[in-house]
């Protein structure tokens, strides 16, 4: 079997196990979120959004980009990989302790930054997560490098029940946002414990300063890239919490998280595996296989995500009622526009970021994130001084700006025509729009009637499947997926 075909085969197997893991995790997450949204107020989720932003920022520095190094670097043998992994582990652990202490002693200033946010204890408690993630990041990186997602599946399987057995009971007991924080910490603790026990790799007392310098010189731009991605990801959180307060922050971030969890069920694992596969193809010099892998993955994602995005937009009120309940009525516009923007982001922009990382060019990603961050910030500041709906609309439209930046980079740095990307997804776009006309018409006709709205969604799905069968390319992909599912069932 040729190199490119072998990686394609391994990626397919990895996708299967990773998809199963995501199914277990992401089926539970929307379910628990639907229950919690009916127990907790938007303000509670506003607190969680601020705390999560702080801990995610600190998490980047504890890892320092070493996980990407372990996945991507071309080690000469297993011994060299193990020595690098041990060095990375002890470095991560030391950084976690130092950063956690910094957070504890500077919590007053951190809270003051968010316009008088006075919940300091949640920041301190939630940040203890840093001490747990340092146990898991290295093991996960090694499994990802080997495309061994079967092991990760079994570990995830043991963690998915934590929200049901802990978070919801605590919320019902009146603990508010503490139920969310405790649930996150418990999940991380179980994950760290099980993965550490199950992992074939164990940290030893090896540490090499020279190896650390090698890893850091390789991953420093990856770290800068992660910081830039964090900034653009959480810039809206900073601006909304500062100008609109915790209520609107929760009203915006929780629906966004719900939509993300729906998409994650289907494709979250795909991009992690795509990165691993592209890195392998790059190291093995398979240029043609590299771009074929990118386009094939993008097309496969687009035929699923585009119609889903359009469907959620057309049925935004119905989806809001189902996912969040009556107290979230204002969130309908968020659900709809976030679905469109995230769908476009996942299909068009996310694969470009994997190209930068897989080819060892995090500097390119940093430049893209920096340019986008400046323009994105201007767009958000314009929107936040208007109505909440205007803010959401402008925020969603910013994804197009990011695409233009990515296309320019792909053209100049990789001599790869963006027209190939657009041509690759034109059929799914067309079919999704046609389906959207049917879905929007039925949604408006049958709004308020639960049974008829469900029927409208089913009719829209049938229309899309019929449209897929018209074009040979989409028909072949659909048949391939059906055959693959039947084989797994047997």
N, C-alpha and C positions, 0 to 999 in steps of 0.2 A: 504494500500500500504506500503510495506517495505521501510525502510529508504533509502537504496541504490537506489531502483526503483523511489522513490519520488524525490531524487536529480537528477537522470537521466532525469526524466520528466521535472523538473524545468530548468535544463540545456538546454534541447531541446527547450523549450519556449524562454529562454534567448538568445540562439544562433540565433533563428529566428529574434528577434528584433534587436539584435546586428548586425546580418548579413545585415539586411535592412539598418541600419544606416551606416555601412561600404560601402554598395553599393552606397548610395547617396554621401557619402564623397569621396570614392575612384574612382567613375566614373568621378566625377568632377576634382579631382586632376590630373590624367593622361591627361585629356583633356586640362586643363589650362597649365600644364607643357609642353605639346606638342607645344602649341602656344608660350609660353614664351621662350622655347628653340630656337625658330626661331627668336625671337626678341633680346634676351640677349646673350652675349658672355660667353664662359666658365669661363673667369676671374670673371664675376659678381657672378657666382655660387660659385667660390672659396672664395669670400668675405663672402657670406652667410654661407658657411660651417664653416668658422672660428667663425663667430658670433654665429651660432647655437651651436657650441661646447661649447662656453663660457657660454651661457645662460642655456643650459641643465645641465652643471656642477653645476651652482648656484642653479638651480631648485631643485636639490636633497637635498640640505641643508635646503631649505625653508620648504620642506615637512618632512624631517628628518625621513622618514620611517613610519610616523603616519598613512598614508593611508592604508598601509599593516596591521598595527595593528588593525584598525577599521574593516577591512575585515575579519581578521583571528581570533582575540581574542574571546574567548567564554564568552560573557557578561551574567550576571545573569538575567538582565531585560533591558527594553527599557530605563529606567531612567539612568542606569549606562552607556549605550551607548551614550546617549545625553550629559552627563557630560563630558565624554572622548572626544566627538566630539567638544564641545565648548572649552575645554582646548587646544586641538590640533589646532583649528582654530586661537585662539589668539596667540599661539606660532608661527604658520606659518606666520601670518601677521607681527609679530615683527621681525622674522628672515628675511623676505623678505625685509623689510625696511633697516635693518642693512646691509645685503649683497649688496643691491643695492647701498648704500652709499659707501661701500668698493670698489665696481667696479668703481664708478665714480672717486674716489680719487686715484685709482691705475691703471687707464686705460693706462697711459703711459707705465708702466712696463708690463702690459698684452700685449699691442701691440708689444713692443720690443721683447717679448718672441718668437713671430712668425716671426723671421728673418726679422725684419724691416717692418712688416705690419704697414702701416701708416694710416689706416682708423679707427680712434679712436671714432669719433662721432657715427658711426653705432653700435659700442659696447654699448655705453651709452644708445642710444635710444632703441635698441632691448632688453636690459636688464630690461627695465621698465615692460616687460612681467611678471617679477617675482611678481609684485604687483597685477597682475590680476589673476595669477594661484592660489594664496593663497585663493581666493574666491571660487574656484571650486573644489579643490582637496578633501576637506572633504565631500562635497555633493556627488561627484562621488563615493567616497569610500562607503558611506552608501547605495547608490543604488546598487553598485556591491555586497555588502554583502547580500543584499536581492534578488539578481539575477533579479532586476527590470531594465532590459535593454529597456523596452518599453518607459519609461520616457526619458532615455538618447537618444533614437532614435528621439523623437520629438524635443529635444533640438538641436541635431546635424543637423536635417533637416532645422532648421532656420539659420544655419551657413554656409551651403555648397555653397551658392551663392556668398559669400564674394570675392573669387578670381576672379570670372567673372566680377562682377560689380565694383571692385576696382583695383585689382592687374594688370590685363591686360591693362586697360585704362592708368594706371600710367606708365607701361612699354612702351606703345606706345607713351606716352608723353615725353619719354626720361629720366625717372628718374632712370633707371638702377637698381642696387641692392636695391635702396630705395623702389622700387615698391614691391619687395619681403618682405622686413622688415615691411613696412606699412601694407601689406596684412595680415601678421602673427599677428601683434598687433591688427588689427581690428577684426580678427576672434576670438582672445582670449578675447577681450573686449565684443563682442556680446555673446560669450559662457558664460562668467562670469556673465553678467547681466541677461540673460534669465534663467540660471540654478539657480541663487540666488533667483529670483522671483518665479520660479516654484517649487523649492524644498520645501518639507513639513518640513524639518529640518531647523531651523533658529538659528544662533548663539545668545546666550544670554551672559550676563555679568558674567558668571560663569568661574572661573579659580581655579584650585587646583594644588598646587605645588607637593603634594604627588602623585596625579594622573599623573602629568607630568613625575615624576620620574619613575612611574610604566610603562608608555608608552615608555619612553626612554630606560629603561632597557630591555624592550621587543623588541624594534625596532632598538637598536643601531647596532646590527649585520646586520640587514636588510639594514641600511644606509651604513654600510661598504660594504655590498654586492653590493648595487647600485653604489657606487663609483668604485668598482672593475670592474663592468660591463661597466660603463661609460669609464673607462680607456682602456679596451680592445676594446670597440666600436669605440673610437676616437683616438686610437694610430696611426692608419693609416693616419688620418687627420693631426696629429701633424708632423709625419715623412714626408709626401708628401709636406705639406706647407713649411717645413724647407728646404728640399733638392731639391724639384722640382719646387716650386713656385705656385702662384695662378692659373695659366692656367691649369697645370696638375691636381691640386687639384679639380678644377671645372670639368675637363674632366673625372675625376674618380668618384667624389661624386654625380654629377647629374645623370649620368646613373644608378649608384647604387640606388639612391633614386627612380628613375623611376621604376626599377625592384621591389623594396620594395613595392611601391604603388600598383603594379599589384598583388603581393602576398597578400598584406593587404586587398584587395578587398574580398578575399576569406577566409582568415584564421586569420586576425589580432585579431578579436573579440574572436576567439576560445580559445586562451591561457589565456586571462583575465578571461573567464568563467571557463576554466579548473581549474585555480588556486582556484577560489571560490568554485567550486564543490569538488575538492580534499580536501580543508581545511574543508569543511563540513563533508565529509566522514571520515576524520582523527579524528575530534572532536567527531564523533558519533561511533568511534571504528569499522567501517566497513572495515577491512583490505582487504578482498577479493574484495569488491566493489571498493576500492581505486585503486588497480592495474588493475582491469578490465576497469575502467574508463580511466586510462592512455593508455592502449593498444588499446582500442576501438577508442579513440580520435586520437591516432597516426596513426592507420590504415586508418581511414577516411580521415585524412589529406594527407597521403602518396599517395592514389590512385588519388588524384587531383594534388598535388604539384610536384611529380616526373615526370609525363609526361609533365607538363607545363615547368619544368626546362629544360628537354631534348629538348623539342620543341623550346624554346627560344634560346638555344645554337645552334641548327642546323640552325635556321633562324636568326642568330644574325645580319647579314647585313641588312636584310629586316626589322627586328624589329627596328634597329637603324634609318633607313630611315624614318620609320613611326613615331617613338616617338620623335626624336630629329632633324632630318633634315640634310642637306648636310654639314654644318659647324662642325658637330660632327662625321665625318667619322672615325676618329681615335678611337672612343668609341665603335666600334663593338665588339672588344675582351673583353671589360669591360662588356658589356651587356651579352655576352655569358657565361663568366666564373663566373660572379656574380650570374647569374641565377642558375647555377649548385650548387655553394657553398651555396647560401642562401636557396635553396630548401632543400639541405641536412641538413643545420642548423635547419630549421624549423621543419623538420620531426624527426630528431634524437636527436638534442641537446636541443632545446627549451623545450620540455616536461620534460627533466631531471631537468632543472632549476625550473620548477613549482613544481616538487616533493620536492625539497629542501625547497622552501618557504612554501608550504602547510603543511609540517611536522614540521615547526618551526625550521629548521636547516640552517639558513642563513650562519652560520660559514662554513658549508660544501661548499656552493656556493662560499664563499670568497676564500677558499683554491683552489677550481677548477679554479676560475678566476685568482688567483695569479700565479699558476703554468702555466696556459695557457698564461697569459700575458707575462711572462718571455720568453717562447718559441716563442710566437707570435712576440714579439719585435725583437728577433734574426732573425726570418724569414723575417720580413719586412725590417730590416736594410741590410740584404743580397740582397734583391730584389731591394731596392731603389738605390743601387749603380750600377745596370745594366740598361737595357732598361726599358721603361715604360711597355711594354708587359710582360717582365720577372717579374716585380713587381706585376702586376695583377695576373699572374699565381701562383706565390708563395703565395700571399695573399689568393687566393681562396683555395689552397691546405691545408692551415693551419686549415681549419674546421675539417679535419680528426684527427688532433692532439687533438682538443677539445673533439671529440667523444671518443677517447681512454681514456682521463682523466675522462670523465663522466662515462664510463663503469666501470672503476676501482672503482670509488666511489660507484656506485649503487651496485656493487658486495660486497664490503667490509662493507659499512655502512647500507645497507638495505637487504642484503642477497637475492637480486633479480638478477637472472641471465641475463646478457646482451644478451645471446643467445636467450632469449624469445623475446627481442626487434628486433633482427636481423631476427628471424624466422617470426615475425609479419609483417615485411615489405618486405620479400623476393619476394612475388608475384608481388606487384607493381613495384619493381625494375626491375624484369625480363621483365614484360610487357612494361615498359617504354623504356628499352634498345631495345627491338624488334621494338617498334614503332619508336625509334630513328634511327634505320638503314633505315627504309623507308623514314623518314623525311629528313635525311641527303642526301640520294641519290636524292630525288626530289629537295631539295634545291640547290644542285650543278648543276643538269640538267637544272633547270628553272630559275637560278639566272638572274635578270635583267628584267624579264617579270612579271609585277605586277599581271596580271590575273592568270598566271600559278602558280606563287608563292602562291597566295591565294588558288588556287585549291589544291596545294600540302599540305598546312596546313589543309584544310578540309579533304583530303584523309587520312592524318596522324591521325587526330582525329577519323575518322571512323574506321581505323585499330585498334586504341587503345580501342574503345568501343567494337568492336568485340572480341578483346582479353580478355577484362574484362568479357565478357559473358561466356568464356570457363571455368573459375574456379568458383565453387559454392560460395565461400566466397565473392569474388568481385562481382559476379552476384547478390547475395542477398543484398549487400550494395547498388548497383546501383538501384535495384528495390525499395529498401526502400526510397532512395532519390527521385526517380520519383513519388512514391505514396505520399510522403510528399509534394512535389511540387504541385501535382494535388489537394490534399486536401486544401492547402492554396489558390489555385486558385478559388476553389468553395466557 
